[in-house]
Amino acid sequence: MKKLTSWLVSAFFTAVALYSCSGSDTYEATPVTQEEYPGILAAFGSNINLSSLENYANQPKPAYITRDNTAGNPITDKGATLGRMLFYDKNLSKNNTISCSSCHKQELAFGDNAVASTGVNGTTGRHSMRLVNARFGNEMKFFWDERAANLEAQTTFPIQDHNEMGFSGTNGDGTLQDLIAKLQNIKYYQEMFKFVYGDATVNQTRIQNALAQFIRSIQSFDSKYDAGRAASANDQQPFANFTAQENQGKNLFLAPPVFDAAGNRTGGGLGCAACHAAPEFDIDPNSKNNGIIGKISGTGIDVFNTKAPSLRNVTNSSGIENGQFMHTGNFTTLQQVIGHYGNINIAPGNTNLDTRLAPNGNGQKLNLTSTEVNAVIAFLKTLSGTDVYTNKKWSNPFK
C-alpha cells in the first residue's frame, strides 16, 4: 500500500513561476490544489509528490565534467518526473507487459543482464546498453549503430519496434498515434501532462522530451575515481586514494601504445582513452567498429556498430559486472573484453574497423601480461559509484 502522507500535509502547493520543457511548451504556473490530481495520487501515492519534486534539474556534478549532449531540451524537475512515469510504465507496450525499465534495470546501472532483451513479440536484435551518464558525452547519436539522431528521437524507437514494445504500425500492431490515444485516456497522464505542459495534450514530442530528460538525469559521480580526480590537477597524476595497481591501470588506460610495423605493441599503454576519454569515459563520436561484427541471431555480419555506453559503472560497487558487454552481449567479464582488444583479428567483410585498432593495417596485438590485465580491470572498477543503484528518484514509481 502506497503511503499517502505527503499528499495530505497541505491543501495547496505552488509550482515554479515559469517552466519550459521544450521550445514551444511554456506557461505561467499558478497555485494548484492536490485534489486536482486524484489520478496521480491513486496510482503513485507518495512516490510522486508534486508538492516536493525530486531534484533532477540541479544535481551537482564535478567541475571537470564538461561534455554534455543535452542540446535544446534541458532537464527540469517536472519534465523528468513525467519521464520517470513513462520510463517505468508498461502501458507503453501494446499488451501492457514491457516498459523501458524491462530492458534498462536500475540495479544494473540501467542495463540488462540478458544477451537479448525480451519484448512483446520476441527479443531485441542487439544487447541493451547501459544508460547511466548518457548525457555526458560529445556523441549526439544513440543506439549501437547510431540510427537515432539524438536521445529524444531514440526514446520512441523501441516503442515503435514490433518485437520490443509493439506499436510499429506493421504486423497487426497499432501505431504511435494509437499509443498516444491510449495514454490520453489514462487519468494520471491527463493530470501530469497538464501539470508539466499547462494542458493535457499528449504528443510524440512531449513524450520524447520527458523521457530524454529523465534518462539524462541518471548520473553517477560518486566513485573512487571521482574522489581521486577531485583531489588531483589532472588524470595523469597518481591518485592518492588509489592503490598502486589502480594507478598502474589508469596509466595503461590513458597512455597510447607504441607499435612496430606488424602491429605488435612494443611499449606505452593500451590506448583505451583514444575512444573512451577521461573523465567522462564516453565514446568518441568518430569511433568506428571495434572488431565485433557478429549478430545475436548468429547469422550474417553487423559492422556498423560504432557507439558504446559510458564506461562508468561497468561493474557495480562490489566489482561485479553489470550484465554482458558489446552489441552481441557475447562477453560476460572485463577480462574477456580486454582480451578482445589485446588481439584484434580483422574479420573478412569488416569494412568499418576503427583504424586505431589496426596500426599499419594490421590488427593490433597488445601483448598483455596478466599483471597489466588485472591492473586495467582494477582501474575500471574505480569508475563505479553507489547512488545510481538505489536513489529513489530513478526508481520505479509504481512500486
C-alpha positions as CSV (number, residue, x, y, z in Angstrom):
1,M,0.0,0.0,0.0
2,K,1.5,3.3,-1.0
3,K,1.8,5.9,1.6
4,L,-0.4,9.0,1.2
5,T,1.0,11.1,4.0
6,S,2.9,13.6,1.9
7,W,-0.2,14.3,-0.1
8,L,-2.3,15.1,3.0
9,V,0.0,17.6,4.6
10,S,-1.3,20.8,2.9
11,A,-4.2,21.9,0.8
12,F,-2.0,23.9,-1.6
13,F,1.3,23.8,-3.2
14,T,2.9,26.2,-5.6
15,A,4.5,25.3,-8.9
16,V,7.5,27.2,-10.2
17,A,6.8,30.5,-11.7
18,L,7.8,29.7,-15.3
19,Y,8.5,26.4,-16.9
20,S,9.7,25.3,-20.3
21,C,10.1,21.6,-21.3
22,S,10.5,22.3,-24.9
23,G,10.8,25.4,-27.0
24,S,7.0,25.7,-27.6
25,D,5.7,24.4,-24.3
26,T,6.0,27.4,-21.9
27,Y,3.3,28.5,-19.5
28,E,2.8,30.6,-16.4
29,A,2.2,28.4,-13.4
30,T,-0.5,29.1,-10.8
31,P,-1.1,27.5,-7.4
32,V,-3.0,24.3,-7.6
33,T,-4.7,22.1,-5.1
34,Q,-3.8,18.5,-4.6
35,E,-7.4,17.5,-5.3
36,E,-6.8,18.3,-8.9
37,Y,-4.6,15.2,-9.2
38,P,-6.6,12.3,-7.9
39,G,-5.3,10.0,-10.7
40,I,-1.6,10.6,-9.7
41,L,-2.5,10.2,-6.0
42,A,-4.2,6.9,-6.7
43,A,-1.5,5.5,-9.0
44,F,1.6,6.6,-7.2
45,G,0.8,7.7,-3.6
46,S,3.8,9.4,-2.1
47,N,6.2,8.0,-4.7
48,I,5.3,11.0,-6.9
49,N,4.9,14.1,-4.7
50,L,4.1,17.1,-6.8
51,S,4.5,19.5,-3.9
52,S,8.1,18.4,-3.4
53,L,9.6,17.2,-6.6
54,E,12.9,15.3,-6.7
55,N,15.9,17.3,-7.8
56,Y,16.7,16.4,-11.4
57,A,17.5,19.8,-12.8
58,N,20.2,21.0,-10.4
59,Q,22.1,17.9,-9.5
60,P,25.7,18.6,-8.6
61,K,28.4,17.4,-11.0
62,P,32.2,17.7,-10.9
63,A,33.7,20.8,-12.4
64,Y,35.9,18.6,-14.6
65,I,32.9,17.1,-16.3
66,T,32.3,19.3,-19.4
67,R,30.9,17.2,-22.2
68,D,27.1,17.3,-22.5
69,N,24.7,16.3,-25.3
70,T,21.5,18.0,-23.9
71,A,21.2,20.5,-26.8
72,G,17.8,22.2,-26.5
73,N,16.0,20.0,-24.0
74,P,17.3,21.0,-20.6
75,I,16.4,18.8,-17.6
76,T,13.6,20.1,-15.5
77,D,12.1,18.6,-12.3
78,K,8.7,18.4,-13.8
79,G,9.7,17.0,-17.2
80,A,12.0,14.4,-15.7
81,T,9.2,13.3,-13.2
82,L,6.9,12.7,-16.1
83,G,9.7,10.9,-17.9
84,R,10.2,8.7,-14.9
85,M,6.5,7.7,-15.1
86,L,6.8,6.9,-18.7
87,F,10.0,5.0,-18.4
88,Y,8.5,2.6,-15.9
89,D,5.0,2.3,-17.3
90,K,4.1,-0.9,-19.0
91,N,1.2,0.8,-20.7
92,L,3.8,2.0,-23.3
93,S,3.7,-1.5,-24.7
94,K,0.8,-2.9,-26.7
95,N,0.0,-5.6,-24.2
96,N,1.0,-3.8,-21.0
97,T,3.8,-6.2,-20.2
98,I,7.0,-4.3,-21.1
99,S,8.4,-0.9,-20.1
100,C,11.7,0.9,-20.8
101,S,12.8,-0.4,-17.4
102,S,12.3,-4.0,-18.5
103,C,15.5,-3.7,-20.6
104,H,17.2,-1.0,-18.6
105,K,17.3,-2.0,-14.9
106,Q,18.4,0.4,-12.2
107,E,20.2,-2.4,-10.3
108,L,22.4,-2.9,-13.4
109,A,23.2,0.8,-14.0
110,F,20.2,0.8,-16.3
111,G,21.5,-2.0,-18.5
112,D,20.4,-5.6,-18.9
113,N,21.8,-9.0,-17.8
114,A,20.2,-10.8,-20.7
115,V,22.1,-11.2,-24.0
116,A,18.9,-10.1,-25.9
117,S,16.1,-8.3,-24.0
118,T,12.6,-9.7,-24.2
119,G,9.9,-7.7,-25.8
120,V,6.2,-8.2,-26.6
121,N,6.8,-10.2,-29.8
122,G,10.3,-11.6,-29.4
123,T,13.7,-10.3,-28.4
124,T,15.9,-7.4,-29.3
125,G,18.4,-7.6,-32.2
126,R,21.2,-6.2,-30.0
127,H,22.1,-6.2,-26.4
128,S,20.6,-3.4,-24.4
129,M,23.3,-0.9,-23.4
130,R,23.6,0.9,-20.0
131,L,22.0,4.3,-19.8
132,V,23.9,5.8,-16.8
133,N,25.6,9.1,-17.7
134,A,24.1,9.0,-21.2
135,R,24.1,12.8,-21.0
136,F,27.8,13.3,-20.6
137,G,29.4,12.9,-23.9
138,N,30.0,14.6,-27.2
139,E,28.2,11.9,-29.2
140,M,24.7,13.1,-30.0
141,K,23.5,9.9,-31.7
142,F,22.1,6.9,-30.0
143,F,21.9,3.1,-30.4
144,W,24.8,0.9,-31.2
145,D,24.5,1.8,-34.9
146,E,23.7,5.5,-34.2
147,R,20.5,5.4,-36.1
148,A,18.8,7.9,-33.8
149,A,19.9,11.5,-34.3
150,N,19.7,12.2,-30.6
151,L,18.3,10.9,-27.4
152,E,14.9,12.4,-27.9
153,A,14.5,10.5,-31.2
154,Q,15.8,7.3,-29.6
155,T,13.2,7.2,-26.9
156,T,10.3,6.2,-29.2
157,F,12.2,3.8,-31.5
158,P,11.7,0.8,-29.0
159,I,8.0,1.8,-28.7
160,Q,7.6,1.6,-32.4
161,D,9.5,-1.7,-32.8
162,H,7.4,-4.7,-33.4
163,N,9.5,-7.0,-31.3
164,E,10.1,-4.6,-28.4
165,M,7.0,-2.7,-27.4
166,G,4.7,-3.3,-30.4
167,F,3.4,0.0,-31.7
168,S,5.1,-0.5,-35.1
169,G,2.1,0.0,-37.3
170,T,3.1,-3.3,-39.0
171,N,2.2,-7.0,-38.5
172,G,-1.1,-6.0,-37.0
173,D,0.4,-3.6,-34.5
174,G,-1.1,-0.3,-33.6
175,T,0.8,2.9,-34.4
176,L,2.4,5.5,-32.2
177,Q,-0.8,7.5,-32.5
178,D,-2.7,4.6,-31.0
179,L,-0.3,4.7,-28.0
180,I,-0.8,8.4,-27.7
181,A,-4.6,7.9,-27.7
182,K,-4.1,5.2,-25.0
183,L,-2.1,7.5,-22.8
184,Q,-4.5,10.3,-23.3
185,N,-7.2,8.2,-21.7
186,I,-5.2,7.4,-18.6
187,K,-6.2,9.6,-15.7
188,Y,-2.7,10.2,-14.3
189,Y,-1.3,11.2,-17.7
190,Q,-4.2,13.6,-18.2
191,E,-3.2,15.2,-14.9
192,M,0.6,15.0,-15.3
193,F,0.8,16.4,-18.9
194,K,-1.3,19.3,-17.7
195,F,1.0,19.8,-14.7
196,V,4.1,19.7,-16.8
197,Y,2.9,21.5,-20.0
198,G,-0.1,23.5,-19.0
199,D,-2.6,21.4,-20.9
200,A,-3.3,17.7,-21.1
201,T,-2.3,17.1,-24.7
202,V,-0.2,14.1,-25.2
203,N,2.0,14.1,-28.3
204,Q,5.2,12.5,-29.6
205,T,7.5,15.5,-28.9
206,R,6.3,15.8,-25.3
207,I,6.8,12.0,-24.7
208,Q,10.3,12.2,-26.2
209,N,11.4,15.3,-24.3
210,A,10.2,13.9,-20.9
211,L,11.8,10.5,-21.4
212,A,15.1,12.1,-22.5
213,Q,15.1,14.4,-19.5
214,F,14.7,11.5,-17.2
215,I,17.4,9.4,-18.9
216,R,19.8,12.3,-18.9
217,S,19.2,12.9,-15.3
218,I,20.6,9.4,-14.4
219,Q,24.2,10.3,-13.4
220,S,27.0,8.7,-11.3
221,F,29.9,10.8,-10.0
222,D,30.4,9.2,-6.5
223,S,33.1,6.7,-7.5
224,K,36.6,6.1,-6.1
225,Y,37.8,7.6,-9.4
226,D,35.9,10.8,-8.8
227,A,37.3,11.2,-5.3
228,G,40.8,10.8,-6.7
229,R,40.2,13.1,-9.7
230,A,38.7,15.8,-7.5
231,A,41.9,15.9,-5.4
232,S,44.2,15.9,-8.5
233,A,45.1,18.5,-11.1
234,N,44.6,16.1,-13.9
235,D,44.2,12.4,-14.8
236,Q,47.9,11.9,-15.4
237,Q,48.8,12.4,-11.8
238,P,48.9,9.4,-9.4
239,F,45.7,9.5,-7.4
240,A,46.4,9.5,-3.7
241,N,43.4,7.3,-2.9
242,F,44.3,4.7,-5.5
243,T,46.3,1.5,-4.9
244,A,49.5,1.1,-6.9
245,Q,47.6,-1.4,-9.1
246,E,44.8,1.0,-9.8
247,N,47.2,3.8,-10.7
248,Q,49.1,1.4,-13.0
249,G,45.8,0.5,-14.6
250,K,44.9,4.2,-15.0
251,N,48.2,4.8,-16.7
252,L,47.8,1.9,-19.1
253,F,44.2,3.0,-19.9
254,L,45.3,6.6,-20.7
255,A,48.7,6.2,-22.5
256,P,48.8,5.4,-26.2
257,P,50.6,2.2,-27.3
258,V,53.7,2.1,-29.4
259,F,53.6,-0.4,-32.3
260,D,56.0,-1.9,-34.6
261,A,55.4,-2.3,-38.3
262,A,53.4,-5.5,-37.8
263,G,51.1,-4.0,-35.3
264,N,52.8,-5.5,-32.2
265,R,52.8,-3.4,-29.1
266,T,56.4,-2.7,-28.1
267,G,55.8,-0.1,-25.4
268,G,53.4,2.5,-24.0
269,G,49.9,1.9,-22.7
270,L,46.8,0.3,-24.2
271,G,45.3,3.4,-25.7
272,C,41.8,2.9,-24.3
273,A,41.3,6.6,-23.8
274,A,41.6,7.3,-27.5
275,C,38.0,6.1,-27.8
276,H,36.9,6.4,-24.2
277,A,38.4,9.6,-23.0
278,A,38.5,10.6,-19.3
279,P,36.9,12.0,-17.3
280,E,33.5,11.2,-18.8
281,F,34.7,7.9,-20.3
282,D,32.1,8.4,-23.1
283,I,32.6,7.1,-26.7
284,D,34.5,9.2,-29.2
285,P,31.9,10.3,-31.9
286,N,34.5,9.4,-34.6
287,S,34.8,5.8,-33.5
288,K,34.2,3.0,-36.0
289,N,33.6,-0.7,-35.5
290,N,35.6,-2.3,-32.7
291,G,36.1,-5.7,-34.3
292,I,32.9,-7.3,-33.1
293,I,30.8,-7.9,-36.3
294,G,28.6,-10.8,-35.3
295,K,24.9,-10.7,-34.7
296,I,22.9,-12.1,-31.8
297,S,21.0,-14.2,-34.2
298,G,24.2,-15.9,-35.3
299,T,23.5,-15.2,-39.0
300,G,25.3,-12.5,-41.1
301,I,27.6,-9.7,-40.0
302,D,26.9,-6.3,-38.4
303,V,29.8,-3.9,-39.0
304,F,28.1,-0.5,-38.3
305,N,28.0,-0.7,-34.5
306,T,30.1,2.3,-33.6
307,K,28.6,3.7,-30.4
308,A,29.2,2.4,-26.8
309,P,27.8,3.3,-23.4
310,S,29.9,5.2,-20.9
311,L,32.5,3.0,-19.2
312,R,31.3,4.3,-15.8
313,N,29.6,1.6,-13.8
314,V,30.7,-1.3,-16.0
315,T,30.7,-3.1,-12.6
316,N,28.6,-2.4,-9.5
317,S,30.2,-1.2,-6.3
318,S,31.1,-4.7,-5.4
319,G,33.1,-5.2,-8.6
320,I,30.5,-7.5,-10.3
321,E,29.9,-6.8,-14.0
322,N,26.7,-5.1,-14.8
323,G,25.5,-7.6,-17.4
324,Q,27.1,-8.5,-20.7
325,F,29.3,-6.4,-23.0
326,M,29.2,-5.4,-26.7
327,H,26.2,-5.2,-29.0
328,T,26.2,-9.0,-29.2
329,G,26.4,-9.5,-25.4
330,N,28.9,-12.2,-26.0
331,F,31.4,-11.1,-23.3
332,T,30.5,-11.5,-19.7
333,T,33.7,-10.4,-18.0
334,L,36.1,-7.4,-18.2
335,Q,38.9,-9.9,-18.8
336,Q,37.2,-11.1,-22.0
337,V,36.7,-7.5,-23.2
338,I,40.3,-6.6,-22.6
339,G,41.4,-9.9,-24.2
340,H,39.4,-9.0,-27.3
341,Y,41.3,-5.7,-27.7
342,G,44.5,-7.4,-26.9
343,N,44.4,-9.3,-30.2
344,I,42.3,-7.8,-32.9
345,N,41.5,-10.1,-35.8
346,I,40.4,-8.2,-38.9
347,A,37.5,-10.3,-40.0
348,P,36.5,-10.7,-43.7
349,G,33.8,-8.2,-44.6
350,N,34.7,-5.7,-41.8
351,T,35.0,-2.6,-43.9
352,N,34.3,-0.3,-41.0
353,L,37.0,-1.3,-38.4
354,D,38.4,1.6,-36.4
355,T,41.9,2.3,-37.8
356,R,43.1,2.9,-34.3
357,L,42.8,-0.9,-33.8
358,A,44.7,-1.7,-37.0
359,P,48.2,0.0,-36.8
360,N,49.9,-0.1,-40.1
361,G,46.9,-2.0,-41.5
362,N,47.4,-4.9,-39.1
363,G,45.1,-5.9,-36.2
364,Q,46.7,-4.7,-33.0
365,K,48.5,-7.2,-30.7
366,L,48.9,-5.6,-27.3
367,N,50.9,-8.5,-25.9
368,L,49.3,-8.0,-22.5
369,T,50.7,-9.5,-19.3
370,S,48.4,-10.8,-16.6
371,T,49.7,-8.0,-14.4
372,E,48.6,-5.4,-17.0
373,V,45.2,-7.0,-17.5
374,N,44.5,-7.1,-13.8
375,A,45.6,-3.5,-13.3
376,V,43.3,-2.2,-16.0
377,I,40.4,-4.2,-14.5
378,A,41.2,-2.8,-11.1
379,F,41.1,0.8,-12.6
380,L,37.8,0.2,-14.4
381,K,36.2,-0.9,-11.2
382,T,37.1,2.5,-9.6
383,L,34.6,4.1,-12.1
384,S,31.6,2.7,-10.3
385,G,29.6,4.6,-7.8
386,T,26.8,3.5,-5.4
387,D,24.0,6.1,-5.5
388,V,22.7,5.3,-9.0
389,Y,21.6,1.8,-7.9
390,T,19.4,2.9,-5.0
391,N,18.4,6.5,-5.4
392,K,14.6,6.7,-5.2
393,K,14.3,9.4,-7.9
394,W,15.4,6.9,-10.5
395,S,13.3,4.0,-9.1
396,N,10.0,2.6,-10.2
397,P,7.2,4.9,-9.0
398,F,4.6,2.2,-9.5
399,K,6.0,0.2,-6.6
